[in-house]
Amino acid sequence: MKSFFSLLVSAVLLILLLLLPHPVVAEDEDAPNISDFLITTSQTHLLLFCTIKNGFTPEMIEGVRNGIPVSFTFLIKLEQIVGNWFDSTLVEMSLKHTLTYDPLKEKYTVTLSEQPDAPVTTGSLDQAIETMTELSGIRVYRRDELEPDAPYALHVKATLAEKILPMNMHYFIPFVSLWNFETDWRTIEFKY
């Protein structure tokens, strides 16, 4: 009887251990994610600052150096939280950053959809990556249109390295399809 009881207790403990959440695997630490997520205000607008961490793989960098452009698309959504009802979407926007490399000039060019007339050109890969992965001072919504003391939620997500090869070139360069990935949504809830 004693052995049956200890066997039953052992089985229950084993089941409980299997049901407990597992610690985060080291692989998840290397996954792309949005960090340094900050919202603030200027005199006229609600501003967004954030960065993508782990956004580039060695294969992506090698692809860029071989003339394959890389694009990141940031999706931004601002909602007003309504108690027991559906949240009200105030604004949805999409921003695109594209990195190209000119091997003759040995220069990287980053084109930002929020500044289409001012591409950033640099000889430094690190500076190009930093420019690609940052949103800095993005005007999300007019401050005078926000209700005082109302709850809001700002959501940000990034889709990384979309294929932008012409025609069906991705059939000849199959590793490009491995670049398609996205971050999870990051959310900040706040009251204005």
WOCORTA-V686270 format. One line per field, one symbol per residue. ss: DSSP state (2 for helix, 1 for strand, 0 for the rest). A space follows every 50 residues. Layout:
ss=???
This chain:
ss=02222222222222222220000002222000111111111000111111 11100002222222200001111111111100000001111111111111 11000011111100111111110022222222211111111122200000 111111111111000000222002222220110001111110
